[in-house]
């Protein structure tokens, strides 16, 4: 079971680590898009969100308070989802569909992160982690 959970933590985190790297490598382009979506202080938003995504994902991968990492990922995804994938504002049908798909994907990721937060916080000994949970939901 420990190895399966570790593999799951790694696979789940790959998406967020890749996204975080993209936030830093393409900060200017992403800030331009964020600005077009009405995000205040778009460059700072891109860099801060990238940092938080990296922090959450590394916490999960390393098993360093993985429950807190999952909760952080869920929290960070909420404003990203609402601000960056506001499909209800789109007038072009194809853009609307693309944004709705991204919005729904993020909703699923938020749900998964919340479930995994509860799982990690409820299970004091997962094995193959650097620490136990930060929160105690048992």
N, CA, C and O of each residue as an XYZ file, in Angstrom:
552
protein
N       0.832     -1.201      0.000
C       0.000      0.000      0.000
C       0.870      1.256      0.000
O       0.553      2.226     -0.688
N       1.971      1.247      0.771
C       2.831      2.429      0.850
C       3.369      2.830     -0.519
O       3.389      4.014     -0.857
N       3.802      1.859     -1.301
C       4.365      2.151     -2.624
C       3.279      2.682     -3.559
O       3.540      3.583     -4.357
N       2.083      2.144     -3.469
C       0.974      2.610     -4.318
C       0.644      4.070     -3.991
O       0.430      4.879     -4.893
N       0.604      4.401     -2.695
C       0.329      5.786     -2.298
C       1.447      6.702     -2.778
O       1.176      7.809     -3.243
N       2.699      6.262     -2.673
C       3.828      7.064     -3.157
C       3.715      7.305     -4.659
O       3.894      8.433     -5.119
N       3.423      6.269     -5.418
C       3.264      6.422     -6.871
C       2.129      7.402     -7.164
O       2.263      8.263     -8.034
N       1.033      7.276     -6.456
C      -0.087      8.201     -6.631
C       0.287      9.630     -6.298
O      -0.103     10.553     -7.012
N       1.047      9.830     -5.211
C       1.491     11.182     -4.841
C       2.367     11.772     -5.938
O       2.215     12.939     -6.300
N       3.281     10.968     -6.465
C       4.183     11.452     -7.516
C       3.383     11.803     -8.767
O       3.555     12.887     -9.324
N       2.522     10.912     -9.208
C       1.753     11.156    -10.435
C       0.832     12.362    -10.295
O       0.694     13.151    -11.230
N       0.203     12.507     -9.138
C      -0.693     13.643     -8.906
C       0.094     14.953     -8.951
O      -0.392     15.960     -9.465
N       1.308     14.930     -8.411
C       2.105     16.144     -8.298
C       2.770     16.576     -9.600
O       3.103     17.750     -9.760
N       2.967     15.644    -10.532
C       3.634     15.974    -11.794
C       2.919     17.130    -12.495
O       3.575     18.037    -13.008
N       1.613     17.111    -12.522
C       0.843     18.173    -13.168
C       1.158     19.531    -12.547
O       1.363     20.513    -13.259
N       1.196     19.580    -11.225
C       1.400     20.846    -10.531
C       2.848     21.323    -10.618
O       3.099     22.525    -10.714
N       3.794     20.396    -10.585
C       5.199     20.777    -10.733
C       5.462     21.326    -12.136
O       6.162     22.325    -12.296
N       4.901     20.670    -13.140
C       5.033     21.162    -14.514
C       4.395     22.523    -14.690
O       4.945     23.397    -15.361
N       3.244     22.697    -14.091
C       2.566     23.993    -14.172
C       3.372     25.074    -13.467
O       3.488     26.193    -13.967
N       3.930     24.742    -12.305
C       4.743     25.715    -11.567
C       5.956     26.129    -12.389
O       6.288     27.313    -12.454
N       6.619     25.162    -13.017
C       7.782     25.487    -13.859
C       7.361     26.393    -15.013
O       8.088     27.318    -15.376
N       6.201     26.129    -15.582
C       5.681     26.983    -16.643
C       5.411     28.401    -16.175
O       5.623     29.358    -16.920
N       4.939     28.536    -14.934
C       4.694     29.865    -14.383
C       5.988     30.683    -14.341
O       5.973     31.888    -14.590
N       7.096     30.029    -14.027
C       8.370     30.745    -13.938
C       9.027     30.911    -15.302
O       9.559     31.979    -15.604
N       8.997     29.883    -16.119
C       9.657     29.932    -17.429
C       8.929     30.858    -18.397
O       9.556     31.469    -19.263
N       7.615     30.965    -18.258
C       6.802     31.775    -19.184
C       6.057     32.875    -18.438
O       4.920     33.199    -18.780
N       6.688     33.444    -17.429
C       6.008     34.401    -16.546
C       5.430     35.593    -17.305
O       4.305     36.012    -17.032
N       6.184     36.140    -18.249
C       5.697     37.324    -18.960
C       4.472     37.008    -19.816
O       3.487     37.746    -19.803
N       4.542     35.918    -20.549
C       3.401     35.536    -21.390
C       2.182     35.203    -20.532
O       1.059     35.593    -20.852
N       2.416     34.485    -19.450
C       1.298     34.134    -18.568
C       0.719     35.375    -17.893
O      -0.490     35.467    -17.680
N       1.591     36.329    -17.559
C       1.114     37.578    -16.952
C       0.256     38.362    -17.949
O      -0.738     38.978    -17.564
N       0.638     38.337    -19.221
C      -0.173     38.992    -20.235
C      -1.559     38.382    -20.337
O      -2.560     39.091    -20.438
N      -1.604     37.057    -20.310
C      -2.907     36.390    -20.360
C      -3.702     36.683    -19.087
O      -4.903     36.946    -19.149
N      -3.032     36.637    -17.936
C      -3.720     36.929    -16.669
C      -4.275     38.348    -16.687
O      -5.380     38.594    -16.203
N      -3.512     39.276    -17.244
C      -3.984     40.656    -17.341
C      -5.235     40.739    -18.222
O      -6.172     41.477    -17.918
N      -5.235     39.975    -19.309
C      -6.403     39.979    -20.202
C      -7.643     39.401    -19.527
O      -8.769     39.666    -19.947
N      -7.429     38.611    -18.480
C      -8.542     38.030    -17.726
C      -8.945     38.894    -16.532
O      -9.828     38.525    -15.759
N      -8.293     40.044    -16.390
C      -8.647     40.987    -15.329
C      -7.993     40.702    -13.987
O      -8.464     41.187    -12.959
N      -6.923     39.930    -13.976
C      -6.228     39.622    -12.723
C      -5.433     40.848    -12.295
O      -4.632     41.370    -13.071
N      -5.649     41.316    -11.053
C      -4.844     42.441    -10.579
C      -3.400     41.992    -10.325
O      -3.178     40.860     -9.897
N      -2.437     42.845    -10.576
C      -1.008     42.540    -10.414
C      -0.687     41.192    -11.055
O      -0.265     40.263    -10.365
N      -0.884     41.078    -12.376
C      -0.782     39.772    -13.028
C       0.583     39.099    -12.914
O       0.645     37.886    -12.714
N       1.675     39.848    -13.034
C       3.012     39.225    -12.944
C       3.227     38.652    -11.546
O       3.699     37.525    -11.401
N       2.885     39.416    -10.532
C       3.007     38.923     -9.154
C       2.101     37.719     -8.953
O       2.494     36.749     -8.305
N       0.901     37.771     -9.500
C      -0.025     36.646     -9.381
C       0.523     35.380    -10.001
O       0.393     34.294     -9.435
N       1.137     35.518    -11.168
C       1.734     34.355    -11.844
C       2.862     33.782    -11.008
O       2.940     32.567    -10.828
N       3.732     34.630    -10.499
C       4.881     34.155     -9.724
C       4.458     33.566     -8.377
O       4.978     32.530     -7.961
N       3.522     34.218     -7.700
C       3.052     33.700     -6.409
C       2.309     32.384     -6.601
O       2.538     31.430     -5.858
N       1.427     32.325     -7.584
C       0.689     31.076     -7.804
C       1.635     29.953     -8.209
O       1.453     28.810     -7.788
N       2.648     30.265     -9.026
C       3.646     29.261     -9.386
C       4.392     28.754     -8.164
O       4.625     27.553     -8.025
N       4.763     29.662     -7.287
C       5.457     29.269     -6.063
C       4.595     28.411     -5.158
O       5.074     27.434     -4.582
N       3.329     28.771     -5.029
C       2.419     27.990     -4.173
C       2.138     26.610     -4.773
O       2.045     25.622     -4.045
N       2.005     26.545     -6.092
C       1.813     25.244     -6.742
C       3.034     24.354     -6.521
O       2.897     23.165     -6.237
N       4.227     24.934     -6.653
C       5.463     24.170     -6.434
C       5.559     23.716     -4.984
O       5.900     22.564     -4.717
N       5.264     24.599     -4.057
C       5.332     24.263     -2.632
C       4.363     23.135     -2.288
O       4.732     22.182     -1.601
N       3.133     23.245     -2.763
C       2.143     22.204     -2.500
C       2.545     20.875     -3.107
O       2.456     19.834     -2.456
N       2.988     20.910     -4.356
C       3.363     19.673     -5.049
C       4.582     19.018     -4.408
O       4.615     17.797     -4.258
N       5.576     19.806     -4.031
C       6.761     19.238     -3.375
C       6.410     18.643     -2.017
O       6.952     17.607     -1.631
N       5.516     19.287     -1.300
C       5.050     18.752     -0.022
C       4.418     17.373     -0.209
O       4.656     16.457      0.578
N       3.619     17.243     -1.250
C       2.939     15.980     -1.536
C       3.942     14.910     -1.979
O       3.906     13.786     -1.480
N       4.831     15.252     -2.907
C       5.805     14.288     -3.425
C       6.714     13.777     -2.311
O       6.954     12.575     -2.196
N       7.213     14.693     -1.499
C       8.157     14.316     -0.454
C       7.484     13.708      0.770
O       8.147     13.089      1.603
N       6.185     13.880      0.879
C       5.502     13.401      2.067
C       5.856     14.249      3.275
O       5.932     13.752      4.399
N       6.069     15.522      3.033
C       6.368     16.478      4.091
C       5.080     17.237      4.369
O       4.773     18.238      3.721
N       4.327     16.734      5.357
C       2.982     17.246      5.619
C       2.155     17.234      4.330
O       1.643     18.262      3.887
N       2.045     16.051      3.750
C       1.336     15.894      2.480
C      -0.113     16.364      2.573
O      -0.681     16.827      1.584
N      -0.710     16.246      3.754
C      -2.079     16.728      3.915
C      -2.141     18.240      3.708
O      -3.039     18.737      3.029
N      -1.196     18.969      4.286
C      -1.161     20.421      4.124
C      -0.874     20.792      2.669
O      -1.423     21.769      2.158
N      -0.015     20.018      1.999
C       0.265     20.260      0.587
C      -0.979     20.111     -0.260
O      -1.223     20.917     -1.158
N      -1.771     19.080      0.019
C      -3.026     18.879     -0.730
C      -3.998     20.025     -0.475
O      -4.645     20.520     -1.397
N      -4.092     20.437      0.777
C      -4.987     21.540      1.104
C      -4.527     22.821      0.409
O      -5.352     23.574     -0.108
N      -3.221     23.073      0.393
C      -2.690     24.246     -0.294
C      -3.025     24.211     -1.783
O      -3.447     25.221     -2.347
N      -2.840     23.061     -2.418
C      -3.169     22.946     -3.843
C      -4.651     23.245     -4.090
O      -4.993     23.952     -5.038
N      -5.524     22.709     -3.243
C      -6.960     22.953     -3.408
C      -7.275     24.442     -3.265
O      -8.041     25.001     -4.050
N      -6.679     25.071     -2.262
C      -6.942     26.493     -2.014
C      -6.433     27.356     -3.165
O      -7.125     28.280     -3.592
N      -5.243     27.069     -3.668
C      -4.666     27.848     -4.770
C      -5.492     27.695     -6.042
O      -5.646     28.644     -6.810
N      -6.019     26.494     -6.257
C      -6.789     26.252     -7.481
C      -8.113     27.019     -7.527
O      -8.623     27.285     -8.616
N      -8.674     27.376     -6.386
C      -9.979     28.058     -6.385
C      -9.910     29.403     -7.116
O     -10.658     29.598     -8.075
N      -9.040     30.343     -6.704
C      -9.025     31.609     -7.456
C      -8.505     31.450     -8.886
O      -8.946     32.168     -9.784
N      -7.577     30.522     -9.107
C      -7.096     30.290    -10.478
C      -8.257     29.860    -11.358
O      -8.420     30.353    -12.474
N      -9.053     28.948    -10.854
C     -10.186     28.427    -11.618
C     -11.197     29.523    -11.926
O     -11.663     29.654    -13.058
N     -11.531     30.311    -10.904
C     -12.544     31.351    -11.076
C     -12.060     32.505    -11.957
O     -12.837     33.050    -12.741
N     -10.798     32.878    -11.836
C     -10.300     34.037    -12.591
C      -9.814     33.685    -13.989
O     -10.025     34.449    -14.931
N      -9.170     32.540    -14.130
C      -8.526     32.212    -15.397
C      -9.398     31.387    -16.340
O      -9.112     31.304    -17.534
N     -10.438     30.788    -15.823
C     -11.283     29.922    -16.661
C     -12.760     30.295    -16.541
O     -13.628     29.431    -16.429
N     -13.019     31.585    -16.567
C     -14.384     32.108    -16.432
C     -15.127     31.943    -17.754
O     -15.318     32.905    -18.498
N     -15.537     30.724    -18.030
C     -16.178     30.398    -19.312
C     -17.457     31.191    -19.540
O     -17.835     31.434    -20.686
N     -18.119     31.593    -18.477
C     -19.379     32.320    -18.576
C     -19.177     33.724    -19.152
O     -20.148     34.367    -19.553
N     -17.937     34.205    -19.200
C     -17.646     35.522    -19.774
C     -17.344     35.452    -21.268
O     -17.343     36.477    -21.949
N     -17.093     34.271    -21.772
C     -16.685     34.099    -23.169
C     -17.879     34.235    -24.111
O     -18.979     33.766    -23.818
N     -17.639     34.880    -25.237
C     -18.693     35.004    -26.242
C     -18.446     34.070    -27.425
O     -19.388     33.619    -28.077
N     -17.175     33.785    -27.696
C     -16.832     32.866    -28.775
C     -17.139     31.439    -28.314
O     -16.653     31.022    -27.262
N     -17.940     30.676    -29.083
C     -18.328     29.326    -28.643
C     -17.141     28.385    -28.399
O     -17.156     27.607    -27.445
N     -16.134     28.451    -29.242
C     -14.984     27.555    -29.054
C     -14.180     27.944    -27.814
O     -13.750     27.074    -27.057
N     -13.977     29.233    -27.607
C     -13.263     29.701    -26.415
C     -14.053     29.351    -25.161
O     -13.479     28.962    -24.144
N     -15.374     29.491    -25.240
C     -16.227     29.157    -24.103
C     -16.094     27.676    -23.760
O     -15.963     27.317    -22.590
N     -16.126     26.822    -24.771
C     -16.004     25.385    -24.535
C     -14.639     25.035    -23.948
O     -14.554     24.228    -23.023
N     -13.582     25.627    -24.470
C     -12.229     25.370    -23.963
C     -12.117     25.796    -22.500
O     -11.578     25.059    -21.674
N     -12.623     26.975    -22.185
C     -12.557     27.453    -20.798
C     -13.428     26.605    -19.870
O     -13.065     26.381    -18.716
N     -14.563     26.138    -20.361
C     -15.425     25.297    -19.529
C     -14.749     23.957    -19.234
O     -14.864     23.436    -18.125
N     -14.056     23.409    -20.206
C     -13.316     22.160    -19.987
C     -12.236     22.379    -18.929
O     -12.088     21.568    -18.015
N     -11.481     23.471    -19.051
C     -10.432     23.767    -18.071
C     -11.026     24.028    -16.685
O     -10.466     23.596    -15.677
N     -12.145     24.725    -16.636
C     -12.839     24.984    -15.372
C     -13.249     23.663    -14.716
O     -13.009     23.454    -13.527
N     -13.865     22.780    -15.496
C     -14.308     21.490    -14.961
C     -13.130     20.611    -14.529
O     -13.214     19.912    -13.519
N     -12.031     20.647    -15.295
C     -10.825     19.902    -14.913
C     -10.320     20.391    -13.570
O      -9.977     19.590    -12.700
N     -10.274     21.706    -13.398
C      -9.809     22.251    -12.129
C     -10.758     21.909    -10.984
O     -10.310     21.647     -9.867
N     -12.056     21.910    -11.247
C     -13.004     21.489    -10.203
C     -12.715     20.057     -9.761
O     -12.741     19.752     -8.569
N     -12.443     19.185    -10.721
C     -12.118     17.799    -10.387
C     -10.817     17.722     -9.591
O     -10.716     16.936     -8.648
N      -9.827     18.524     -9.958
C      -8.570     18.539     -9.211
C      -8.765     19.073     -7.799
O      -8.156     18.564     -6.858
N      -9.598     20.086     -7.638
C      -9.908     20.602     -6.303
C     -10.565     19.504     -5.474
O     -10.199     19.289     -4.318
N     -11.527     18.817     -6.062
C     -12.195     17.725     -5.351
C     -11.236     16.616     -4.962
O     -11.283     16.113     -3.839
N     -10.367     16.232     -5.886
C      -9.383     15.184     -5.591
C      -8.421     15.639     -4.506
O      -8.098     14.866     -3.604
N      -7.963     16.873     -4.577
C      -7.039     17.387     -3.564
C      -7.705     17.426     -2.187
O      -7.064     17.117     -1.182
N      -8.971     17.799     -2.135
C      -9.681     17.807     -0.851
C      -9.858     16.398     -0.295
O      -9.699     16.175      0.905
N     -10.187     15.450     -1.169
C     -10.313     14.059     -0.711
C      -8.978     13.535     -0.193
O      -8.921     12.884      0.850
N      -7.901     13.826     -0.931
C      -6.587     13.359     -0.512
C      -6.113     14.071      0.747
O      -5.421     13.472      1.570
N      -6.473     15.337      0.907
C      -6.185     16.037      2.162
C      -6.818     15.277      3.325
O      -6.154     14.997      4.323
N      -8.093     14.947      3.195
C      -8.792     14.227      4.262
C      -8.170     12.851      4.494
O      -8.023     12.421      5.638
N      -7.807     12.164      3.424
C      -7.177     10.839      3.534
C      -5.861     10.932      4.294
O      -5.622     10.169      5.229
N      -5.002     11.879      3.884
C      -3.701     12.016      4.536
C      -3.844     12.480      5.983
O      -3.105     12.020      6.853
N      -4.780     13.382      6.250
C      -4.966     13.896      7.607
C      -5.633     12.874      8.516
O      -5.533     12.973      9.739
N      -6.302     11.907      7.939
C      -6.998     10.875      8.721
C      -6.118      9.651      8.963
O      -6.381      8.865      9.873
N      -5.083      9.489      8.157
C      -4.221      8.313      8.224
C      -2.872      8.722      8.802
O      -2.042      9.273      8.078
N      -2.630      8.469     10.086
C      -1.410      8.964     10.715
C      -0.125      8.324     10.189
O       0.928      8.961     10.232
N      -0.179      7.087      9.696
C       1.034      6.413      9.237
C       0.825      5.901      7.818
O       0.230      4.844      7.609
N       1.317      6.656      6.855
C       1.218      6.238      5.463
C       2.456      5.485      5.012
O       2.389      4.700      4.066
N       3.567      5.705      5.661
C       4.817      5.109      5.212
C       5.358      5.866      4.021
O       4.601      6.509      3.293
N       6.658      5.796      3.816
C       7.328      6.447      2.693
C       7.052      7.946      2.645
O       6.907      8.523      1.567
N       6.979      8.572      3.814
C       6.824     10.016      3.922
C       7.898     10.551      4.862
O       8.433      9.813      5.689
N       8.207     11.829      4.732
C       9.182     12.440      5.638
C       8.572     12.800      6.974
O       9.252     12.774      7.999
N       7.285     13.137      6.969
C       6.582     13.475      8.215
C       5.206     12.836      8.182
O       4.760     12.334      7.150
N       4.556     12.864      9.303
C       3.145     12.491      9.370
C       2.310     13.690      8.961
O       2.845     14.700      8.503
N       0.999     13.580      9.125
C       0.128     14.701      8.751
C       0.290     15.880      9.686
O       0.637     15.715     10.856
N       0.039     17.070      9.165
C       0.028     18.271      9.976
C      -1.291     18.388     10.727
O      -1.328     18.850     11.868
N      -2.370     17.967     10.080
C      -3.703     18.029     10.669
C      -4.104     16.645     11.153
O      -3.608     15.635     10.655
N      -5.005     16.605     12.126
C      -5.488     15.330     12.652
C      -7.013     15.261     12.495
O      -7.756     15.889     13.249
N      -7.454     14.499     11.516
C      -8.902     14.369     11.278
C      -9.413     13.000     11.724
O     -10.516     12.603     11.350
N      -8.625     12.277     12.516
C      -9.047     10.922     12.922
C     -10.111     10.962     13.997
O     -10.572      9.913     14.447
